[in-house]
Amino acid sequence: MSSEEVRSAADAGGGAGRSGNVASSSVAPPPLSSGKQKQKATGVNRTWFIMSKAHQNDPGSVLKLLQKDPSLVDSRDYDNRTLLHMAAIYGWTDLAMFLLDHGADVNPQNRWNNTPLADAERGRKRSIIELLKSYGGLSLGHEGSHSEPIPPLLPNKRYWEIDPSEVELSSSKIIGKGSFGEILKAYWHGTCVAVKRILPSYSGDERVIREFRHEVDLLAKLRHPNIVQFLGAVTEKTPLMIITEYMEGGDLYQFLRKKGNLSPSRAIKFAIDIARGMAYLHNEPDVIVHRDLKPSNVLLVNSNAGHLKVGDFGLSKSIRVGNSNDVYRMTGETGSCRYMAPEVFLHRRYNKRVDVFSFAMILYQMLQGYTPYPLNSAYEATTLVSEGHRPSMNSQAFTPELQDLVKNCWAADMNARPSFLDILQRLEEMKNNMKKSA
Ligand SMILES: Nc1ncnc2c1ncn2[C@@H]1O[C@H](COP(=O)(O)OP(=O)(O)OP(=O)(O)O)[C@@H](O)[C@H]1O
């Protein structure tokens, strides 16, 4: 069994304390499994670790790490944000001063071409603006929708409880249906939101309530640009509701139905967004296995389709990686058949790489233009896959690199599948090579 196999949340006492972990780093880090190991981190790990502290809005720890190792001043995350960007976004003047005094580049540009000064101006961080200008800061970019600071989690466990009267449902519209409820487009304090409302007929069903609470507990811990943002929940009154940001562009399934197959560059862009969200969920030691990754659970921020997020955590499991020899064994069939890894369908032991398999199926669909085995029922399709068959890749959009990636990700041996951090690196490389050859 591999070192990445995991045991169940119930066995391990659940996956606690995921307060803003990020999976972003300039280089894919080897997994960290304990606090002590973090201290002994390698160069690659140190970059990842310091960026994760910055993303957790923890300037104190960032400063301590920098004092120990000033060579980290120009560390970057996957979005090419430096510590100076983070200081500008959050308004950490002392930290910005330390960085600049220790030779940090004053005008690095992130993925959206924003410099720290542009970010500070967007957030109206006056003292940082002055500081950056005094060091020759230039205001370039300004287009980043991804640079807003994320407020730290409040210690109060139920800070997210919403009174149903706050949710304006009279003019709401049903936008989706799930197993136990419906998804509505509604308004919360004047803001358009998505409301997952449990149907009254299930409001007394203990199993449904347990699953609902589990989803709320899990969602409340998640904060990442590629994860649909949880805003609050109604758990003390009926109907039970989960309120998340509204994703104007709808889901990827509908999008692909309209568009057919995507160009390699667009599929890579979409795949990067999905892989980013998934790398965050799979971040050890508090691993979240989504278990139901499929196109209808990937949502588009708006109709420009420039930004995707992973949603629907109804079936996700929070798992604290403990004994590396244990695996999670599923008790019932879970997830959506057509995108499901064979080990799940066959009720075998599985680990977080089930999500990598589902990711391969989504990538396949984006490039091929239709679902895997469209002429077969979902059950037949999964049976074929469990017998070792894979759908043929005969669209022009499959570049050799994308073909290899899909093949690796749907490997029958779950331990042969790459991690989402590896996937991200490969996709980023493909993207850069395409840019160079354009
Ligand atoms: N935040 C959102 N913004 C816009 N549309 C959404 C949002 N959340 C869900 N939807 C729409 O509603 C559909 C169903 O949502 P979702 O899968 O979360 O429901 P569910 O009850 O968990 O379903 P299931 O029983 O399949 O798990 C999605 O495919 C999507 O089209």
PDBQT file of the ligand as one rigid body, heavy atoms in Angstrom, charges set to zero:
ROOT
HETATM    1  N1  LIG A 501     -23.313  28.220  -6.339  1.00  0.00    +0.000 N 
HETATM    2  C1  LIG A 501     -24.003  27.928  -7.437  1.00  0.00    +0.000 A 
HETATM    3  N2  LIG A 501     -24.185  28.849  -8.399  1.00  0.00    +0.000 NA
HETATM    4  C2  LIG A 501     -24.869  28.565  -9.526  1.00  0.00    +0.000 A 
HETATM    5  N3  LIG A 501     -25.410  27.357  -9.777  1.00  0.00    +0.000 NA
HETATM    6  C3  LIG A 501     -25.273  26.383  -8.862  1.00  0.00    +0.000 A 
HETATM    7  C4  LIG A 501     -24.567  26.612  -7.639  1.00  0.00    +0.000 A 
HETATM    8  N4  LIG A 501     -24.580  25.466  -6.928  1.00  0.00    +0.000 NA
HETATM    9  C5  LIG A 501     -25.259  24.570  -7.656  1.00  0.00    +0.000 A 
HETATM   10  N5  LIG A 501     -25.691  25.102  -8.825  1.00  0.00    +0.000 N 
HETATM   11  C6  LIG A 501     -26.466  24.432  -9.874  1.00  0.00    +0.000 C 
HETATM   12  O1  LIG A 501     -27.274  23.434  -9.268  1.00  0.00    +0.000 OA
HETATM   13  C7  LIG A 501     -26.875  22.115  -9.721  1.00  0.00    +0.000 C 
HETATM   14  C8  LIG A 501     -26.998  21.116  -8.583  1.00  0.00    +0.000 C 
HETATM   15  O2  LIG A 501     -26.178  21.536  -7.530  1.00  0.00    +0.000 OA
HETATM   16  P1  LIG A 501     -25.483  20.518  -6.514  1.00  0.00    +0.000 P 
HETATM   17  O3  LIG A 501     -24.825  19.437  -7.301  1.00  0.00    +0.000 OA
HETATM   18  O4  LIG A 501     -24.639  21.298  -5.567  1.00  0.00    +0.000 OA
HETATM   19  O5  LIG A 501     -26.747  19.953  -5.775  1.00  0.00    +0.000 OA
HETATM   20  P2  LIG A 501     -26.805  18.703  -4.849  1.00  0.00    +0.000 P 
HETATM   21  O6  LIG A 501     -28.086  18.787  -4.117  1.00  0.00    +0.000 OA
HETATM   22  O7  LIG A 501     -25.588  18.618  -3.999  1.00  0.00    +0.000 OA
HETATM   23  O8  LIG A 501     -26.775  17.557  -5.960  1.00  0.00    +0.000 OA
HETATM   24  P3  LIG A 501     -26.339  16.037  -5.823  1.00  0.00    +0.000 P 
HETATM   25  O9  LIG A 501     -27.490  15.344  -5.176  1.00  0.00    +0.000 OA
HETATM   26  O10 LIG A 501     -26.104  15.625  -7.260  1.00  0.00    +0.000 OA
HETATM   27  O11 LIG A 501     -25.079  15.992  -5.021  1.00  0.00    +0.000 OA
HETATM   28  C9  LIG A 501     -25.450  22.300 -10.241  1.00  0.00    +0.000 C 
HETATM   29  O12 LIG A 501     -25.131  21.330 -11.214  1.00  0.00    +0.000 OA
HETATM   30  C10 LIG A 501     -25.515  23.712 -10.819  1.00  0.00    +0.000 C 
HETATM   31  O13 LIG A 501     -26.076  23.713 -12.127  1.00  0.00    +0.000 OA
ENDROOT
TORSDOF 0
